[in-house]
Amino acid sequence: MFVTNDKIAEAETLYGAPVEKHITAPLREDELDFIRKTQKRGREHDVTFLVFNGKREIAVMNKHGYPAGLFRPPSGGLDPGESFTDGIKREAFEETGLDIEIERYLLRVTVDFKSSTRTLRWYTHVFVCKALTETITPHDTKEIRDARWAPLSIFDEFRERVKQYDKGGIQYRRMLHDEIVKLL
């Protein structure tokens, strides 16, 4: 397990205690298998981060695995031994090219991904950041198709666009966004 209680305590000391939520998200068997493949070396988490510029816009990206034009906040995983601070700054640079400053630990979600036969526990850690640079240029182009600045209404757009998709992972992101919007 990459995210230890010590790392969580350090993040809370630096950025405040987050709101905690528990979500159950249905997935198809193939989606659960995909998540299992991402669990290299025991990974069971992601960090999602909202990077704001001075204009109340957030950095958003579109991954190759998502439908073209469907943007959401960047996310990724910590590497073994990496702190939240180092991991989020690394992921922000890889996915957006931005240098950032972390301001707040906003939300910690325990999610149970449930298929018809299995349940997989996962943790999402959400942070609020501010951009120290302005130009968005993804560096990890194998994973990221596009990135840009967007108004907060991007969450509404995401919610409407994903109604047509039956993928549980995309629906989990919609549920996560709903929780984020309540806290902003």
N, C-alpha and C positions, 0 to 999 in steps of 0.2 A: 504494500500500500504506500503510495507516494505522499499522500497528504496525511500527515500524522497530527495527533493532538497538539504537539509542540508547535508545528507550523501554523495550525489554526490559532493557537494562543498568541503567537507572534503577530499574525495578521490582525487579530483583534486589538492587540496593544497598539499597533501602528495606525490602524484605520477604523477602529470602533467595532463594536459587536453588531453583527448583522441581524436582520429579521430572519427567523427560521420558518420554513414551510415544508410540508410533506405533500407530494403529488403522486398519484398513480396514473401512469400513462400506458394505454394499450399499444402493443406493437405486434406486427406479424412475426412469424417464426424467422423468416429471412432477415428481418431487421434486427431481431435479437441476436442472430448469428453474426451480423455485421458488428454490433457493439462488442460482442465477445472477442472479435478479431482485433479491436482497438485496445483491448485490455492487456497489451504486452507488458510484461514484468509487473503485473498486478494493478495496473491503472484502473481506477474506478471513479474518475472525476473529470470535470472540465471546469475551466475558468472562463467566464463570459465577462466582457468589460465594455462599459459605455464610455467612449472617449468623446468629450465635449470640446468644441472650440468656443471662442468668445461670442459666437452668434447664435447660441442655443441650438446648434446642429450637432449631430453625432456622426462618428465614423461608422460606416456600414460596409459590409463586403458580401460578395456572392461567391460561393464555393462551386467548383465544377460539378459536384454531386447534386446541386440544387437546380431547380428550373432557372433558366436565364432570366435576369431581371428581378429575381426574388432576393432582396437584400435584408441582412440582419446584422446585429452587432458582432464584432469579432469574438472568437473563442478559441480555446486550445487546451492543452494539458501541460502540467508541470513535468519537467524531467526529474528522474530520481535525484534526490538531494537538493533540488532547487527550491528556493523560497518563493512565496507568492509574489513578492516584489520583483525578483529577478525573472520569474517565469512570465508574469504579465507583461513586463517591459519587453522581453524577448518576443513573445507572441504578437504584441502590438506592432513591433517593428517588422516582423515577418509578414504579417497580414495586411498592414496599412502603410508601412514605412515611416510611421510617426514615432517621435520621441514623446513620452508621456510622463505625467506625475500622477500617482495613485492618490486619491483623496478620501475614499470611503469604501468600507466593506459593507455593501448594501444588503445582500440577500444570500442565504445558504439554503439550498433546496435538497432535500432527500427525495429522490424519485425512485419509485418501484416501476420498472418497465415490465409489463405483464403480457405474455403471449398466452395462447390457449393452454400451454402445458408448463410454462416456466416463468419464474420471476427473477429479474436481475436488479440489484440495488446499485444506484448511481448517485453521485453528489455533484451538484452544480454550485459554484461559488461565483457571485456576481459583485463586481467592483465598479465604482464610478471614478473616472480619471479625467484629467484635463490634458489637452494637447499642448506640447511645448513647441511643436513645429506645425506647419500648416499644409504642406503638400502631401497628398496621399498617393503613394506608389507602392503597391504590394511587391514584396521581395520573394515570397514563396508562391510563384506562379504555377507550380504543380498542383497546389491546393486551392489557390484563390484565383478566380476568373477576373474579378473586378472589385474595386473599392472606391468609395466616394463619400462626400459629406451629404447628410440628409437631415431634414427637419424631424422633430419627434413624431410627426404624423406618419412617419415610415412604419410605426408599429400598427397603426390602423390599416395602412395599405397591406402590410404583411398578413394581418388577420383576414382581410377580405380575399386576398389572393389564395391563401392556403385552404379555403373552404372546398376547393375542387380537388384537393389531394388526399389520398387515403393513407399516406405514409405517416406512421406514428411518430417518427423522429421530428418531422416538420410540425406535426400537431403538438408535440411536447414543447417545441420552441414557441409556438403560439401561446401555450399555457404559461410558459416562463415569461414571455413578454408581457402578458396580462398582469402578472405579479409585479414585474418591474415598474410598469406604468402606475400602478397603485402607490408605489413608494416614491416616485419622482415628484 
